[in-house]
Amino acid sequence: MSQIILASTSSARRQILENAGLSFDAMAPMVDEEALKLGLEQENLSPRDLADALAEAKALKISAKHPTALVLGADQVLAIDDGQLLSKAESPEQAREQLKMLSGKSHRLFSALVAAAAGVPVWRHVGVVRLLVRPLSDEFIDEYVDRNWDQIRYCVGCYQIEGEGAQLFTKIEGDHFDIMGMPLLPLLAFLRERKEIAS
């Protein structure tokens, strides 16, 4: 069995893999995500392809240093139905503005996962979830951001579905694990196929 490395320091992603019983190491990919994203956006990639390219870049960065390991790179891209993309908020003020933009609208969350071995992608998956945000009052947004900023600052869309972020939505279509940034069921199927875990 290969050493599995998660090219991410996301606590949510680590928790999902740990809860599923996987043995792995986690490493920061040290990729300048914003610079990479800006470059890729200029290529007019679709949100799905953008998420996939970002996940692949992270996997390949770690795989180049650990060629015998199976490296998992993950990323998410949020696209409002009007076509606008959102990145992680950089301040509470920006979080409030993003939540106002999402209020009463539907958006899609593209959750990409790429596995690399010996510096080459060997598997990829992009899960898509559609989420409908209820109309949010300014008062709710202010209080929500004040209470949750330390957690949501690391989340595209400013929500953690496993926490108070569940209050933002009236409807969700898709996989719960995809919302949390780790398409777990397709990953487990891939690992069983490779004989990395028991089938």
C-alpha positions in Angstrom: 0.0 0.0 0.0 1.2 3.5 -0.8 1.7 6.3 1.7 -1.2 8.6 1.3 -0.6 12.4 1.6 -3.3 15.0 1.8 -2.0 18.1 0.2 -4.0 20.3 2.5 -4.0 21.6 6.1 -7.8 21.9 6.1 -9.1 20.6 9.4 -12.4 19.6 7.8 -10.7 17.5 5.1 -8.5 15.8 7.6 -11.4 15.0 9.9 -13.4 13.5 7.0 -10.5 11.2 6.1 -9.8 10.3 9.7 -13.5 9.5 10.4 -13.4 7.2 7.3 -10.6 5.2 8.9 -7.9 6.2 6.4 -4.2 6.4 7.4 -2.5 9.5 5.8 -0.2 12.4 6.4 -1.2 16.0 5.8 1.2 18.6 4.2 0.7 22.2 3.1 1.2 22.3 -0.7 2.7 25.8 -0.4 1.0 27.0 -3.6 0.1 30.7 -4.0 -3.6 29.9 -4.6 -4.7 33.5 -5.4 -1.9 34.0 -8.0 -2.6 30.6 -9.5 -6.3 31.3 -9.6 -5.9 34.6 -11.3 -3.7 33.1 -14.0 -6.1 30.3 -14.6 -9.1 32.6 -14.7 -7.5 34.5 -17.5 -7.6 31.3 -19.5 -11.4 31.5 -19.2 -11.7 28.1 -17.6 -15.1 27.0 -16.5 -15.6 26.9 -12.7 -15.4 23.1 -12.8 -12.2 23.1 -14.7 -10.8 25.8 -12.5 -11.4 23.8 -9.4 -9.8 20.8 -11.1 -6.7 22.7 -12.1 -6.2 24.1 -8.6 -6.6 20.7 -7.0 -4.1 19.2 -9.6 -1.5 21.9 -8.9 -1.6 21.2 -5.2 -1.3 17.4 -5.7 1.6 17.8 -8.2 3.5 20.2 -5.9 3.7 17.6 -3.1 4.0 14.6 -5.5 7.2 16.1 -7.0 8.8 15.9 -3.5 7.2 12.5 -2.5 7.2 10.5 -5.8 6.4 7.1 -4.1 3.3 8.5 -2.3 -0.3 8.8 -3.5 -1.0 12.5 -3.1 -4.5 14.0 -2.8 -5.0 17.6 -3.9 -8.3 19.3 -3.3 -9.9 22.7 -4.0 -13.4 24.3 -4.3 -14.7 27.0 -6.5 -18.0 28.8 -5.8 -20.0 30.2 -8.8 -23.1 32.3 -8.3 -25.7 31.6 -10.9 -25.0 34.9 -12.5 -21.5 33.6 -13.3 -19.6 35.5 -10.7 -16.9 33.5 -8.8 -16.3 34.0 -5.1 -13.0 33.4 -3.3 -12.4 33.1 0.5 -13.2 36.3 2.3 -10.1 38.2 3.5 -11.9 40.2 6.2 -15.2 40.2 8.2 -16.3 43.1 6.0 -15.7 41.2 2.8 -17.5 38.2 4.4 -20.6 40.4 5.0 -20.5 41.6 1.4 -20.2 38.1 0.0 -23.1 36.9 2.2 -25.2 39.8 0.9 -24.4 38.7 -2.7 -25.4 35.1 -1.9 -28.6 36.1 -0.1 -31.7 34.8 -1.8 -29.7 33.3 -4.7 -28.6 29.9 -5.9 -25.0 29.0 -6.3 -22.9 26.0 -7.3 -20.0 24.6 -5.4 -17.4 22.7 -7.4 -15.4 20.3 -5.2 -12.4 18.9 -7.0 -10.1 16.1 -5.9 -7.0 15.0 -7.8 -4.7 12.0 -6.9 -1.1 12.1 -8.2 1.7 9.6 -8.1 5.3 10.1 -9.2 4.4 13.6 -10.3 1.5 12.6 -12.6 -2.2 12.8 -12.1 -3.7 9.3 -11.9 -7.3 10.1 -10.9 -9.7 13.0 -10.6 -13.2 13.8 -9.6 -15.2 17.0 -9.4 -18.4 16.9 -7.4 -21.1 19.6 -7.9 -23.5 20.8 -5.3 -26.3 23.4 -5.9 -27.2 25.4 -2.8 -30.1 27.9 -2.4 -29.4 30.6 0.2 -32.5 32.0 2.0 -32.9 35.8 2.1 -30.6 37.0 4.8 -31.2 40.2 6.9 -28.3 42.5 7.5 -28.8 41.9 11.2 -28.4 38.1 10.8 -25.4 38.5 8.6 -23.6 40.9 11.1 -24.3 38.6 14.0 -23.4 35.4 12.0 -20.0 36.8 10.9 -19.2 38.2 14.4 -19.8 34.7 15.9 -18.2 32.6 13.2 -15.4 34.7 11.5 -12.5 32.6 13.0 -14.0 29.5 11.3 -15.6 30.8 8.1 -12.5 32.8 7.1 -11.1 29.5 5.7 -14.2 28.6 3.7 -15.3 29.7 0.3 -18.8 31.1 0.6 -18.3 31.9 4.3 -20.0 28.9 5.7 -19.4 25.5 7.3 -22.3 23.3 6.6 -21.5 21.2 9.6 -21.9 24.2 11.9 -24.1 27.3 12.0 -23.7 27.7 8.2 -26.6 25.3 7.9 -28.8 28.2 8.8 -28.1 29.9 5.6 -29.9 27.5 3.3 -33.4 26.5 2.2 -32.3 23.8 -0.2 -29.2 21.8 -1.0 -28.9 19.4 -4.0 -25.8 17.2 -3.8 -23.4 15.4 -1.6 -22.7 16.6 1.9 -19.0 15.6 1.7 -18.6 17.7 -1.5 -19.8 20.8 0.5 -17.1 20.1 3.0 -14.4 19.9 0.3 -13.7 16.2 0.2 -15.6 14.0 -2.3 -15.2 11.0 0.0 -17.3 8.2 -1.7 -15.6 8.5 -5.1 -12.2 8.6 -3.4 -12.9 5.5 -1.4 -14.0 3.7 -4.5 -10.8 4.7 -6.2 -8.7 3.6 -3.3 -10.4 0.2 -3.2 -9.8 -0.2 -7.0 -6.1 0.5 -6.4 -6.0 -2.0 -3.5 -5.0 0.8 -1.2 -7.8 -0.1 1.2 -9.7 -3.3 1.8 -12.6 -4.0 -0.6 
